[in-house]
Amino acid sequence: MELPTRRKPFIYWVLFSFIVFAQVSNGFYLPGSYMHTYSNGEYINAKVNSLTSIETELPFSYYSLPYCQPPGGVKKSAENLGELLMGDQIDNSPYRFRMNVNETIYLCTTSPLNEHEVKLLKQRTRNLYQVNMILDNLPVMRYTSQNGVKIQWTGFPVGYTPTDGSADYIINHLKFTVLVHEYEGRGVEIIGTGEEGLGIISESDKKKASGYEIVGFHVVPCSIKYDPEAMTKHKMYDNISAVSCPNELDKYQTIKEQERISFTYEVEFVKSDIRWPSRWDAYLKMEGSRVHWFSILNSLMVIFFLAGIVFVIFLRTVRRDLTRYEELDKEAQAQMNEELSGWKLVVGDVFREPDCSKLLCVMVGDGVQILGMAAVTIVFAALGFMSPASRGMLLTGMIILYLILGIAAGYVSVRLWRTIKGTPEGWRSISWSAACFFPGIAFIILTVLNFILWNSNSTGAIPISLYFELFFLWFCISVPLTLIGGFMGTKGEPIEFPVRTNQIPREIPARKYPSWLLVLGAGTLPFGTLFIELFFILSSIWLGRFYYVFGFLLVVLLLLIVVCAEVSVVLTYMHLCVEDWRWWWKAFYASGSVALYVFLYSINYLVFDLQSLSGPVSATLYLGYSLLMAIAIMLSTGTIGFLMSFYFVHYLFSSVKID
């Protein structure tokens, strides 16, 4: 078949570009951090992140404990917005290695511990705080064995407390294993988006790039009681004799007043066949992956089955009603309206303005904004653009998308307002409300939680400077974009209702049971789509596990949208059939009620799966963040149901002959 003449140059240009690109680069790696190769003997510096615990969920600075400090002083690493909001505080550390040099190193001996330091160390030890160390953008990983099962963790504990609780012991010796892969730099171009920024290794840099790349970072923590007098004769980074981790408690370093603690570490470099693009695979192969896959697939099959049944029933019912109604002449239709009850009798009230119409417009606009942010973020994450190697990128990307989608929030809010009122008058108020409704709720919740974190001296507290930055993003970017979207909404064509609204509202027949009970029960079906994935998301947030199956999350999101739309349409149709024309808010909450079940499930997760979470402060933080998540889910799912129900009602009453 002959191609059109206009398309030939374009196709030739695409082929030419592809050939040139193939010559320049034999392959590329995306995403992750910029690959750094090291030569033999080159120094490699490790970094430390905030201390974290699954018991308190309050992160603290690494140097809040009496650890050894680097010779040049503590220096903070540059952090993005997402890292700051997550409570990350990445600092330099005294731990440094030399590529392919196995050695045992002395760091320092502390001054005698005072009462405050002992209390702090004991508290951090008993609250199961972990030290999070990073080497070449890889978190340190350790392995433990429980009931014969090998389990991997990121980080290592601050200390150790035996089951009898007789004493507390500090981890003061670390045995590192660094896995390296020899890289010769033959015709590979690397493009990265990690913490060290965009980097490209070109053909001219092959020789410079050749060396060893770090593909693994493991640790075995130990507690060893040293003689402080003998250890203080050494200087920092002096080589010492190799030591073995003791098995007897009397050889552990206890935490008590006036005790001087010596810190040492040893490092062993091991060559590995793991390639640099695959080095994160070990972190993403967490326990329970088979159960995860099976549960997700089972959930998908169940939801497809239920959604198919609902869809078929709905189509058959509505099609039968429309066919019967259209086949009758006018006299028969009038007689049918007198004899039968149903959705045909509310034709003069179905588009009557709902209560609190301004609030409904604002919530639908914010729901579109949140749903768009979530969908685009999940798509990019599923494509691999937000890898765990780029800490904070996921949250940063979500915030940027939310700001940009303020245009959509303003447009939808004002367009719906104009449709209900018939005039764009008051669009500025609607736009301002849309720009401030959900961010205002989030600001109130985060401020209350932030005061709790400030009072606990946690690094999870948002600094005052970051507060001003968030205010700047809110009022200088989000609000203007929302106002622009609102202005665009005033210029769009209003949606014309297919029927006229009567001046006197029709009386709604009494019902045996409250309609809101049915609305709340409707949220169970969307929740069935979501709850399995919700378990893994909560485990990722609160138990420090990596969440990486964004492909499954994208499928679940699509299923959730379909189920929310179907459930809301069916509930709307059921209400219209019993002559209840107040469908606007019920359509919103029919699918939005899934947020109630999400919040209740979060409480269930707190009680039964986060049993280690201790103290009212930790529980308050957990419930505060869960409430914020539930509100966001309510707005987004409610918007799906409302917009689909609005389209359904508009289509339904446009399809019948009405005088």
CORRALIN-V636910 format. One record per residue. RES is the residue in three letters. SS is DSSP state (hx for helix, st for strand, lp for the rest). PSI is psi in whole degrees, 0 to 359 (* if undefined). D_FIRST is the distance of its C-alpha to the first C-alpha in Angstrom with 2 decimals. Layout:
res = {RES;RES}
ss = {SS;SS}
psi = {PSI;PSI}
d_first = {D_FIRST;D_FIRST}
This chain:
res = {MET;GLU;LEU;PRO;THR;ARG;ARG;LYS;PRO;PHE;ILE;TYR;TRP;VAL;LEU;PHE;SER;PHE;ILE;VAL;PHE;ALA;GLN;VAL;SER;ASN;GLY;PHE;TYR;LEU;PRO;GLY;SER;TYR;MET;HIS;THR;TYR;SER;ASN;GLY;GLU;TYR;ILE;ASN;ALA;LYS;VAL;ASN;SER;LEU;THR;SER;ILE;GLU;THR;GLU;LEU;PRO;PHE;SER;TYR;TYR;SER;LEU;PRO;TYR;CYS;GLN;PRO;PRO;GLY;GLY;VAL;LYS;LYS;SER;ALA;GLU;ASN;LEU;GLY;GLU;LEU;LEU;MET;GLY;ASP;GLN;ILE;ASP;ASN;SER;PRO;TYR;ARG;PHE;ARG;MET;ASN;VAL;ASN;GLU;THR;ILE;TYR;LEU;CYS;THR;THR;SER;PRO;LEU;ASN;GLU;HIS;GLU;VAL;LYS;LEU;LEU;LYS;GLN;ARG;THR;ARG;ASN;LEU;TYR;GLN;VAL;ASN;MET;ILE;LEU;ASP;ASN;LEU;PRO;VAL;MET;ARG;TYR;THR;SER;GLN;ASN;GLY;VAL;LYS;ILE;GLN;TRP;THR;GLY;PHE;PRO;VAL;GLY;TYR;THR;PRO;THR;ASP;GLY;SER;ALA;ASP;TYR;ILE;ILE;ASN;HIS;LEU;LYS;PHE;THR;VAL;LEU;VAL;HIS;GLU;TYR;GLU;GLY;ARG;GLY;VAL;GLU;ILE;ILE;GLY;THR;GLY;GLU;GLU;GLY;LEU;GLY;ILE;ILE;SER;GLU;SER;ASP;LYS;LYS;LYS;ALA;SER;GLY;TYR;GLU;ILE;VAL;GLY;PHE;HIS;VAL;VAL;PRO;CYS;SER;ILE;LYS;TYR;ASP;PRO;GLU;ALA;MET;THR;LYS;HIS;LYS;MET;TYR;ASP;ASN;ILE;SER;ALA;VAL;SER;CYS;PRO;ASN;GLU;LEU;ASP;LYS;TYR;GLN;THR;ILE;LYS;GLU;GLN;GLU;ARG;ILE;SER;PHE;THR;TYR;GLU;VAL;GLU;PHE;VAL;LYS;SER;ASP;ILE;ARG;TRP;PRO;SER;ARG;TRP;ASP;ALA;TYR;LEU;LYS;MET;GLU;GLY;SER;ARG;VAL;HIS;TRP;PHE;SER;ILE;LEU;ASN;SER;LEU;MET;VAL;ILE;PHE;PHE;LEU;ALA;GLY;ILE;VAL;PHE;VAL;ILE;PHE;LEU;ARG;THR;VAL;ARG;ARG;ASP;LEU;THR;ARG;TYR;GLU;GLU;LEU;ASP;LYS;GLU;ALA;GLN;ALA;GLN;MET;ASN;GLU;GLU;LEU;SER;GLY;TRP;LYS;LEU;VAL;VAL;GLY;ASP;VAL;PHE;ARG;GLU;PRO;ASP;CYS;SER;LYS;LEU;LEU;CYS;VAL;MET;VAL;GLY;ASP;GLY;VAL;GLN;ILE;LEU;GLY;MET;ALA;ALA;VAL;THR;ILE;VAL;PHE;ALA;ALA;LEU;GLY;PHE;MET;SER;PRO;ALA;SER;ARG;GLY;MET;LEU;LEU;THR;GLY;MET;ILE;ILE;LEU;TYR;LEU;ILE;LEU;GLY;ILE;ALA;ALA;GLY;TYR;VAL;SER;VAL;ARG;LEU;TRP;ARG;THR;ILE;LYS;GLY;THR;PRO;GLU;GLY;TRP;ARG;SER;ILE;SER;TRP;SER;ALA;ALA;CYS;PHE;PHE;PRO;GLY;ILE;ALA;PHE;ILE;ILE;LEU;THR;VAL;LEU;ASN;PHE;ILE;LEU;TRP;ASN;SER;ASN;SER;THR;GLY;ALA;ILE;PRO;ILE;SER;LEU;TYR;PHE;GLU;LEU;PHE;PHE;LEU;TRP;PHE;CYS;ILE;SER;VAL;PRO;LEU;THR;LEU;ILE;GLY;GLY;PHE;MET;GLY;THR;LYS;GLY;GLU;PRO;ILE;GLU;PHE;PRO;VAL;ARG;THR;ASN;GLN;ILE;PRO;ARG;GLU;ILE;PRO;ALA;ARG;LYS;TYR;PRO;SER;TRP;LEU;LEU;VAL;LEU;GLY;ALA;GLY;THR;LEU;PRO;PHE;GLY;THR;LEU;PHE;ILE;GLU;LEU;PHE;PHE;ILE;LEU;SER;SER;ILE;TRP;LEU;GLY;ARG;PHE;TYR;TYR;VAL;PHE;GLY;PHE;LEU;LEU;VAL;VAL;LEU;LEU;LEU;LEU;ILE;VAL;VAL;CYS;ALA;GLU;VAL;SER;VAL;VAL;LEU;THR;TYR;MET;HIS;LEU;CYS;VAL;GLU;ASP;TRP;ARG;TRP;TRP;TRP;LYS;ALA;PHE;TYR;ALA;SER;GLY;SER;VAL;ALA;LEU;TYR;VAL;PHE;LEU;TYR;SER;ILE;ASN;TYR;LEU;VAL;PHE;ASP;LEU;GLN;SER;LEU;SER;GLY;PRO;VAL;SER;ALA;THR;LEU;TYR;LEU;GLY;TYR;SER;LEU;LEU;MET;ALA;ILE;ALA;ILE;MET;LEU;SER;THR;GLY;THR;ILE;GLY;PHE;LEU;MET;SER;PHE;TYR;PHE;VAL;HIS;TYR;LEU;PHE;SER;SER;VAL;LYS;ILE;ASP}
ss = {lp;lp;lp;lp;hx;hx;hx;hx;hx;hx;hx;hx;hx;hx;hx;hx;hx;hx;hx;hx;hx;hx;hx;hx;lp;lp;lp;st;st;lp;lp;lp;lp;lp;lp;lp;st;st;lp;lp;lp;lp;st;st;st;st;st;st;lp;lp;st;st;lp;lp;lp;lp;lp;lp;lp;st;lp;hx;hx;hx;lp;lp;lp;lp;lp;lp;lp;lp;lp;lp;lp;st;lp;lp;lp;lp;hx;hx;hx;hx;hx;hx;lp;lp;lp;lp;st;st;st;st;st;st;st;st;lp;lp;lp;lp;st;st;st;st;st;st;st;lp;lp;lp;lp;lp;hx;hx;hx;hx;hx;hx;hx;hx;hx;hx;hx;hx;lp;lp;lp;st;st;lp;st;st;st;lp;lp;st;st;lp;st;st;st;st;st;st;lp;lp;st;st;st;st;st;st;lp;st;st;lp;st;st;st;lp;lp;lp;lp;lp;lp;st;st;st;lp;lp;st;st;st;st;st;st;st;st;st;st;st;lp;lp;lp;lp;lp;st;st;lp;lp;lp;lp;lp;lp;lp;lp;lp;lp;lp;lp;hx;hx;hx;hx;hx;hx;hx;lp;st;st;st;st;st;st;st;st;st;st;st;st;lp;lp;lp;lp;lp;hx;hx;hx;hx;lp;lp;lp;lp;lp;lp;st;st;lp;lp;lp;lp;lp;lp;lp;lp;lp;hx;hx;hx;lp;lp;st;lp;lp;lp;lp;lp;lp;lp;st;st;st;st;st;st;st;st;st;st;lp;lp;lp;lp;hx;hx;hx;lp;lp;hx;hx;hx;hx;lp;lp;lp;lp;hx;hx;hx;hx;hx;hx;hx;hx;hx;hx;hx;hx;hx;hx;hx;hx;hx;hx;hx;hx;hx;hx;hx;hx;hx;hx;hx;hx;hx;hx;hx;hx;hx;hx;hx;hx;hx;hx;hx;lp;lp;hx;hx;hx;hx;hx;hx;hx;hx;hx;hx;lp;lp;lp;hx;hx;hx;hx;lp;lp;lp;lp;lp;lp;lp;lp;lp;lp;hx;hx;hx;hx;hx;hx;hx;hx;hx;hx;hx;hx;hx;hx;hx;hx;hx;hx;hx;hx;hx;hx;hx;hx;hx;hx;lp;lp;lp;lp;lp;lp;lp;lp;lp;lp;hx;hx;hx;hx;hx;hx;hx;hx;hx;hx;hx;hx;lp;hx;hx;hx;hx;hx;hx;hx;hx;hx;hx;hx;hx;hx;hx;hx;hx;lp;lp;lp;lp;lp;hx;hx;hx;hx;hx;hx;hx;hx;hx;hx;hx;hx;hx;hx;hx;hx;hx;hx;hx;hx;hx;hx;hx;hx;hx;hx;hx;hx;hx;lp;lp;lp;lp;lp;lp;lp;lp;hx;hx;hx;hx;hx;hx;hx;hx;hx;hx;hx;hx;hx;hx;hx;hx;hx;hx;hx;hx;hx;hx;hx;hx;hx;hx;hx;hx;lp;lp;lp;lp;lp;lp;lp;lp;lp;lp;lp;lp;lp;lp;lp;lp;lp;lp;lp;lp;lp;lp;lp;hx;hx;hx;hx;hx;hx;hx;lp;hx;hx;hx;hx;hx;hx;hx;hx;hx;hx;hx;hx;hx;hx;hx;hx;hx;hx;hx;hx;lp;lp;lp;lp;lp;lp;lp;hx;hx;hx;hx;hx;hx;hx;hx;hx;hx;hx;hx;hx;hx;hx;hx;hx;hx;hx;hx;hx;hx;hx;hx;hx;hx;hx;hx;lp;lp;lp;lp;lp;lp;hx;hx;hx;hx;hx;hx;hx;hx;hx;lp;hx;hx;hx;hx;hx;hx;hx;hx;hx;hx;hx;hx;hx;hx;hx;lp;lp;lp;lp;lp;lp;lp;hx;hx;hx;hx;hx;hx;hx;hx;hx;hx;hx;hx;hx;hx;hx;hx;hx;hx;hx;hx;hx;hx;hx;hx;hx;hx;hx;hx;hx;hx;hx;hx;hx;hx;hx;hx;hx;hx;hx;lp;lp;lp;lp;lp}
psi = {133;130;148;147;324;333;341;309;323;317;319;321;320;315;320;317;320;318;318;317;322;327;323;322;129;342;163;154;132;134;222;196;164;126;128;128;145;144;165;131;355;139;140;123;132;153;162;140;184;151;134;157;140;355;324;333;24;106;146;156;144;320;11;345;157;66;165;142;151;154;321;8;167;129;128;143;154;132;144;176;319;319;318;317;332;354;11;139;95;121;163;163;164;352;120;146;161;127;125;24;110;125;162;126;141;135;293;169;128;162;164;132;134;180;319;317;320;316;319;316;317;318;315;325;314;338;11;44;143;142;126;107;148;132;121;42;10;127;147;144;142;158;139;165;124;118;38;3;131;122;140;145;154;136;174;155;154;320;190;133;119;166;329;349;23;327;169;140;139;145;113;4;130;129;103;143;120;118;129;150;130;129;130;355;48;103;38;132;129;126;126;161;32;196;342;7;181;131;144;131;111;178;324;344;14;312;320;326;339;141;217;136;144;123;3;149;104;159;147;109;144;158;119;130;113;162;109;328;319;324;328;349;343;158;161;134;15;144;136;173;148;143;157;147;125;158;346;137;330;349;3;158;110;157;107;164;148;9;138;127;129;135;131;167;159;152;140;129;129;128;142;154;356;132;157;319;343;10;341;355;323;326;333;354;65;167;153;14;324;318;321;310;315;317;318;313;320;318;318;317;317;316;318;318;311;317;323;318;313;317;317;314;316;314;316;319;309;318;321;317;314;319;315;319;321;332;345;151;180;319;319;324;316;317;322;321;328;326;326;151;165;193;338;339;346;23;330;1;351;333;23;143;130;167;146;50;327;317;321;316;318;316;322;318;315;326;320;320;314;318;317;318;312;316;312;319;315;322;312;320;321;329;354;15;354;70;159;345;333;86;136;352;324;311;320;315;321;318;316;316;321;319;314;321;7;330;315;319;314;317;310;318;310;321;318;320;317;325;317;315;334;2;147;2;132;12;331;318;319;317;316;318;320;325;339;350;291;316;326;317;315;320;317;313;314;328;316;314;327;324;322;317;320;316;334;2;38;149;350;347;138;123;157;320;322;328;315;323;318;321;321;314;322;304;341;347;303;311;311;320;322;321;321;316;321;319;320;326;329;336;344;157;130;150;118;133;141;345;159;152;131;154;323;124;145;141;136;126;148;148;153;331;151;139;333;336;319;323;315;322;337;338;350;326;312;325;326;332;330;333;328;314;328;324;315;327;316;322;323;319;314;343;8;26;155;131;124;354;61;338;315;320;323;318;317;321;316;318;320;319;315;313;318;317;314;316;316;319;316;317;320;315;320;321;320;327;336;22;28;103;0;72;346;301;327;325;323;313;346;317;330;342;350;334;326;317;328;316;318;322;325;321;318;320;322;319;318;333;339;49;337;344;123;144;149;331;313;318;322;317;315;312;325;313;324;321;318;318;319;321;317;319;321;315;317;313;323;323;319;310;319;311;321;321;321;315;319;313;318;316;319;313;351;347;358;155;118;130;*}
d_first = {0.00;3.82;6.44;9.52;12.27;14.77;13.20;12.79;16.62;17.18;14.97;16.67;19.96;19.61;18.90;21.79;24.07;23.44;24.31;27.39;28.54;28.24;30.40;32.98;33.42;33.03;33.67;35.27;37.70;37.65;39.96;43.69;46.18;45.85;46.56;49.92;51.03;54.73;56.68;59.71;62.69;60.80;62.21;60.19;61.60;61.28;61.23;62.71;61.48;63.63;65.71;64.30;65.64;64.33;67.87;68.25;64.77;66.66;65.33;67.91;67.86;68.19;71.13;73.00;74.44;76.66;74.03;74.06;72.58;70.61;72.74;71.17;71.44;68.97;65.83;63.23;59.54;57.19;55.96;53.21;53.82;52.74;55.15;58.02;57.48;57.29;60.63;59.43;61.78;60.63;63.40;64.03;66.21;68.72;66.65;65.10;63.88;63.35;60.23;61.10;64.82;66.46;69.59;71.96;72.77;75.58;74.68;77.76;80.71;81.22;84.49;86.49;84.63;86.23;86.44;83.39;81.15;82.34;81.73;78.22;77.34;78.71;76.88;73.51;74.12;75.08;72.16;69.79;68.39;65.78;65.36;61.72;61.16;57.98;57.13;54.01;52.70;53.29;55.88;58.60;58.42;61.20;61.47;64.10;64.93;65.90;66.95;65.23;61.90;60.54;59.62;58.21;59.19;58.48;61.66;65.18;68.30;70.96;73.65;74.76;77.17;78.53;78.70;82.43;81.85;84.86;83.34;80.17;78.72;76.41;73.46;74.50;72.80;69.06;67.51;64.00;61.34;58.47;55.42;53.75;50.72;50.66;47.76;46.89;44.20;41.53;38.37;38.35;38.06;39.84;39.32;41.96;43.29;46.74;50.23;50.26;47.39;44.06;44.18;41.88;42.80;41.24;41.20;44.51;46.20;45.51;49.07;50.49;48.33;49.39;52.07;52.51;50.73;52.52;50.81;53.71;57.02;59.60;63.27;66.34;68.97;72.65;76.02;78.63;82.17;82.95;86.27;85.81;88.59;86.95;83.46;84.55;85.51;81.83;79.67;76.18;73.58;76.30;75.40;77.44;77.87;75.28;76.29;75.51;74.92;78.11;78.28;81.71;82.06;85.18;83.07;80.63;81.03;82.59;82.15;85.62;87.62;88.78;86.37;84.57;81.06;79.47;75.67;73.99;70.62;69.13;65.61;63.89;60.55;58.52;55.41;52.46;49.03;47.66;45.07;45.36;42.27;43.79;47.33;47.23;46.34;50.05;50.83;48.14;49.24;52.12;54.09;52.94;49.22;48.87;50.77;48.57;45.32;46.86;48.32;45.14;43.07;45.88;46.01;42.29;42.54;45.63;44.19;40.96;43.21;45.59;42.92;41.18;44.52;45.35;41.98;42.21;45.83;45.14;42.28;44.34;47.45;46.01;43.80;46.89;49.00;46.51;45.91;49.68;50.38;47.76;48.79;52.37;53.71;55.59;59.00;57.82;56.13;59.40;61.36;58.94;59.35;63.10;63.11;60.47;60.16;56.99;54.40;54.55;58.12;57.33;54.99;57.45;57.91;54.65;53.67;57.22;57.53;58.22;61.15;60.69;57.44;57.47;57.64;54.78;52.54;53.51;52.94;49.50;48.52;49.88;48.14;44.73;45.64;46.76;43.84;41.32;43.24;43.34;39.67;38.39;41.01;40.14;36.40;37.20;39.76;37.40;34.91;37.84;38.75;42.32;43.69;47.42;47.85;47.64;50.77;50.91;47.25;46.51;49.38;48.77;45.12;46.25;48.80;46.41;43.86;46.72;47.85;44.44;43.87;47.08;44.90;43.43;46.97;48.32;45.50;45.62;49.45;49.89;47.13;48.80;52.21;51.12;49.75;53.05;55.39;53.44;54.27;53.27;56.97;57.91;54.50;56.12;58.33;55.41;53.43;56.49;57.14;53.57;53.87;57.23;57.21;55.58;56.30;59.91;60.22;58.75;61.14;64.17;63.36;62.55;65.69;67.92;66.37;66.62;70.35;70.72;68.87;70.93;74.09;73.02;72.19;68.73;65.87;63.75;65.48;63.42;65.20;66.41;64.13;61.08;62.34;62.27;58.75;57.59;59.40;57.69;54.23;55.23;56.79;55.01;51.42;51.11;53.38;51.89;48.33;49.52;51.19;48.03;46.14;48.95;48.79;45.06;45.99;48.38;45.63;43.28;43.42;46.02;45.05;46.74;48.57;47.80;51.53;54.83;57.34;60.88;63.80;65.79;64.12;64.12;66.42;64.74;66.27;68.20;66.53;68.15;66.48;65.25;61.57;61.35;62.08;58.84;56.99;58.37;57.59;53.95;53.44;53.90;50.38;48.62;51.26;50.32;46.86;48.36;51.62;50.48;48.39;51.30;53.60;51.56;51.21;54.99;55.64;53.50;55.42;58.95;59.05;57.29;54.35;50.85;48.28;44.83;42.85;41.10;38.06;40.35;41.94;38.62;38.02;41.62;41.19;38.22;40.27;43.27;41.42;40.28;43.76;45.59;43.52;44.12;47.81;48.50;46.80;48.73;52.00;51.43;50.84;53.98;56.07;54.90;55.74;59.34;59.50;59.39;57.51;58.14;54.80;53.81;55.71;55.47;51.67;51.90;54.39;52.94;50.30;52.28;55.14;53.28;54.85;58.27;57.33;55.80;59.10;61.15;59.05;59.68;63.41;63.08;61.30;64.15;66.82;65.41;62.94;64.50;68.03;68.60;68.13;71.66;73.48;73.05;71.33;68.43;68.14;68.17;65.35;63.29;63.89;63.24;59.81;59.03;60.05;57.75;54.82;55.69;55.81;52.36;50.99;52.79;51.29;47.70;47.78;49.84;47.31;44.51;46.66;47.87;44.55;43.06;46.24;46.23;42.70;43.78;46.98;45.27;42.64;45.36;47.62;44.81;43.91;47.35;49.19;52.21;54.72}
